[in-house]
Amino acid sequence: MAEAPPFKVLVVCTGNISRSPVVQHLLASGLADPSLQVSSAGTHAVVGAGVDPPMRELLAGIGIGSAEFRARQLKSYLLSDGDLVLGLTREHRATAVKLEPSIVRRSFTLREFVRILPTAGPFFGRTVGERLHAATEAAALARMRVPATRPDDDDVIDPYGAPIQVYRRVFAELFDATEAIGQAVA
C-alpha cells in the first residue's frame, strides 16, 4: 500500500518574519511527524529575510532553531497545495481566500481553529496528518456553532517593532495555540 502524501499546513501573516514562522516552527517541532509538512508565507513578505531577531531568540530559548528559515510571498499555488491554511488575522485569511477561493472551507485564523477544535473532536486516524485532516474537516462543519465573542478575538497582533514584552506575549499566545492543536490531534 502506497504511503499517503503529507498533510500540508500553510501559515499566513503579513511579512512572514514574526508570527507565521513561529507557528510554522512550533507546529513542526511539536507535531514532528513525517505525515505532516508545515510551511508559511506572507501577504506582504520580506522575501528572503530570516525570522525577526526577537522571535528567533524566543524560539531558540525553547530549543528550536530557525536559522535556515527565509520569508516568502504568498502565492496562489501555495494555497491550493495546502490542506489547512491558518491566517494570523481575519485579514490574512480573507486575503488568502480572495487569492485562491477554493480554500475557503479549509482556511481559518489560528485562533478560530483552536477555538473550534474542542467542540469538533475527537479526531481519528493512524497518523498526525490523518488526524489533522479529520480536524480540518470537522472544524469547517462546526465553524458556525462556535463564533468569536468579538470579531477581533480571532486576530493575533503583529509584534514587529514593538517592545520585547509584546513579542513575549504574542509568542506565548502562539505557543499556547500550537499546543492546543497538538493536544487535539495527538
Backbone torsions as a table, in degrees:
resi	resn	phi	psi	omega
1	MET	NA	129.4	-178.7
2	ALA	-70.7	142.9	178.7
3	GLU	-75.8	137.8	179.8
4	ALA	-67.5	148.5	175.8
5	PRO	-65.3	157.4	-178.9
6	PRO	-64.7	150.5	173.4
7	PHE	-76.4	126.8	-172.9
8	LYS	-106.0	121.9	176.2
9	VAL	-106.8	130.6	175.8
10	LEU	-117.9	124.9	-179.9
11	VAL	-106.1	133.5	-172.5
12	VAL	-124.5	129.9	168.9
13	CYS	-137.1	-158.7	-175.1
14	THR	-82.4	-69.4	-173.7
15	GLY	-89.1	-11.7	-177.5
16	ASN	60.0	36.2	177.0
17	ILE	-129.0	-12.2	-179.3
18	SER	-121.8	-77.6	-172.1
19	ARG	-69.8	-54.0	-174.3
20	SER	-65.0	-39.2	176.9
21	PRO	-67.6	-29.9	176.8
22	VAL	-65.2	-47.5	178.4
23	VAL	-61.7	-42.2	177.9
24	GLN	-55.7	-50.8	-177.3
25	HIS	-68.5	-40.3	179.7
26	LEU	-65.1	-44.0	178.4
27	LEU	-65.8	-46.2	-178.7
28	ALA	-61.5	-39.5	-179.7
29	SER	-74.5	-46.4	-176.5
30	GLY	-70.0	-31.6	-178.3
31	LEU	-108.9	18.2	-174.7
32	ALA	-36.2	105.3	-176.7
33	ASP	-159.0	135.8	-179.9
34	PRO	-64.6	-13.7	179.8
35	SER	-84.7	5.6	-175.6
36	LEU	-133.1	137.4	175.9
37	GLN	-130.5	123.8	-177.7
38	VAL	-118.6	132.8	177.1
39	SER	-141.9	179.3	-179.9
40	SER	-149.8	166.0	178.8
41	ALA	-158.9	165.1	-179.0
42	GLY	-122.3	146.1	178.0
43	THR	-69.9	-27.7	174.5
44	HIS	-137.6	60.6	-170.7
45	ALA	-62.9	147.2	170.1
46	VAL	-90.2	75.0	-170.1
47	VAL	-52.4	128.2	177.5
48	GLY	88.0	-9.6	-179.6
49	ALA	-76.3	154.1	174.4
50	GLY	-84.4	-176.6	178.2
51	VAL	-66.3	137.8	177.4
52	ASP	-50.5	129.1	-173.3
53	PRO	-47.7	-45.2	179.2
54	PRO	-60.7	-39.9	178.8
55	MET	-70.5	-37.3	177.6
56	ARG	-60.1	-42.0	179.2
57	GLU	-67.8	-38.8	178.0
58	LEU	-65.7	-40.2	174.8
59	LEU	-62.5	-45.9	-179.8
60	ALA	-60.7	-33.6	179.8
61	GLY	-62.8	-20.6	176.1
62	ILE	-111.6	17.8	173.2
63	GLY	83.8	19.9	179.4
64	ILE	-111.9	117.3	177.5
65	GLY	-84.2	145.4	-179.8
66	SER	-136.2	19.3	-175.6
67	ALA	-61.5	-31.4	-177.1
68	GLU	-78.2	-15.1	-174.1
69	PHE	-65.7	139.7	173.0
70	ARG	-137.3	131.2	-178.9
71	ALA	-65.1	147.3	176.2
72	ARG	-141.0	156.9	-178.0
73	GLN	-80.1	139.3	176.1
74	LEU	-65.8	131.1	179.4
75	LYS	-131.0	155.4	-179.4
76	SER	-56.6	-42.4	-177.4
77	TYR	-65.3	-31.3	176.5
78	LEU	-65.8	-40.1	179.8
79	LEU	-68.4	-47.2	-177.4
80	SER	-66.4	-24.3	179.0
81	ASP	-82.6	-16.6	-177.2
82	GLY	-80.9	140.4	175.8
83	ASP	-89.3	-24.7	176.9
84	LEU	-144.4	126.1	178.6
85	VAL	-114.9	123.6	-178.5
86	LEU	-116.9	110.8	174.7
87	GLY	-87.5	151.7	178.7
88	LEU	-86.6	-14.0	172.9
89	THR	-141.0	167.6	176.1
90	ARG	-62.7	-33.6	178.3
91	GLU	-65.0	-40.6	178.2
92	HIS	-63.1	-43.5	178.4
93	ARG	-62.9	-45.1	-179.6
94	ALA	-61.2	-41.8	178.4
95	THR	-62.7	-42.5	179.8
96	ALA	-64.0	-45.1	-179.3
97	VAL	-66.6	-36.9	177.8
98	LYS	-65.0	-39.2	179.9
99	LEU	-70.9	-35.7	-178.2
100	GLU	-142.7	84.6	-175.2
101	PRO	-56.9	-23.3	-177.6
102	SER	-65.0	-13.3	-177.2
103	ILE	-92.2	3.5	-171.1
104	VAL	-52.9	-40.8	-177.7
105	ARG	-79.6	-21.1	-178.5
106	ARG	-109.4	21.4	177.2
107	SER	-122.0	140.9	-177.3
108	PHE	-148.1	166.0	162.2
109	THR	-82.0	158.6	179.3
110	LEU	-57.2	-48.3	-176.8
111	ARG	-67.4	-35.5	176.5
112	GLU	-62.9	-47.2	-179.5
113	PHE	-59.1	-45.3	-179.8
114	VAL	-65.8	-36.9	178.8
115	ARG	-65.6	-35.6	-175.9
116	ILE	-80.1	-36.0	-171.6
117	LEU	-49.1	-46.2	-177.1
118	PRO	-61.6	-25.9	-179.2
119	THR	-92.1	-9.5	-173.4
120	ALA	-104.1	-13.7	-173.4
121	GLY	-94.0	-175.3	8.6
122	PRO	-79.2	164.7	-175.9
123	PHE	-117.0	130.6	-174.9
124	PHE	-112.0	152.0	178.2
125	GLY	160.8	159.6	-179.1
126	ARG	-74.0	-30.7	-174.7
127	THR	-122.4	166.0	175.0
128	VAL	-58.2	-43.1	179.1
129	GLY	-59.6	-43.0	178.7
130	GLU	-65.8	-39.9	179.3
131	ARG	-69.1	-36.5	177.4
132	LEU	-68.9	-35.0	174.3
133	HIS	-61.5	-47.0	177.8
134	ALA	-61.6	-39.6	179.1
135	ALA	-64.7	-39.4	179.7
136	THR	-64.3	-45.4	178.8
137	GLU	-64.6	-43.5	-179.9
138	ALA	-66.2	-39.2	179.4
139	ALA	-65.1	-36.6	177.7
140	ALA	-62.1	-40.2	179.1
141	LEU	-71.9	-32.1	-175.7
142	ALA	-91.4	-4.6	-172.6
143	ARG	-50.0	-45.1	-174.8
144	MET	-76.5	-18.2	-179.1
145	ARG	-80.4	-14.2	-174.7
146	VAL	-130.2	69.8	-178.6
147	PRO	-73.7	157.2	175.3
148	ALA	-70.4	147.8	175.6
149	THR	-63.0	-47.0	173.8
150	ARG	-127.7	142.2	-177.8
151	PRO	-53.1	-39.6	-177.6
152	ASP	-74.1	-0.9	173.3
153	ASP	-63.6	-19.8	-178.7
154	ASP	-88.7	-1.9	-177.6
155	ASP	-100.7	142.0	171.3
156	VAL	-106.6	122.0	-175.9
157	ILE	-64.1	154.7	178.8
158	ASP	-88.2	118.1	-178.5
159	PRO	-83.9	-6.0	-171.1
160	TYR	-51.9	123.3	177.5
161	GLY	80.4	-1.0	-179.4
162	ALA	-84.7	169.0	175.2
163	PRO	-61.5	157.6	-176.2
164	ILE	-57.7	-30.9	179.5
165	GLN	-61.1	-35.6	178.5
166	VAL	-68.9	-43.3	176.7
167	TYR	-57.9	-44.6	-179.6
168	ARG	-62.7	-42.5	179.8
169	ARG	-63.7	-45.1	179.6
170	VAL	-65.2	-42.9	179.2
171	PHE	-59.1	-45.1	179.5
172	ALA	-61.6	-39.8	178.1
173	GLU	-64.0	-43.1	179.1
174	LEU	-67.5	-40.3	178.1
175	PHE	-60.7	-48.2	-179.7
176	ASP	-61.7	-40.1	-179.9
177	ALA	-65.5	-43.4	-179.5
178	THR	-69.9	-33.5	175.1
179	GLU	-62.9	-40.6	179.2
180	ALA	-63.4	-40.5	176.5
181	ILE	-63.1	-46.2	179.6
182	GLY	-58.6	-43.5	179.4
183	GLN	-65.5	-35.3	-178.4
184	ALA	-68.3	-32.0	-175.5
185	VAL	-113.6	8.7	-179.6
186	ALA	-65.0	NA	NA
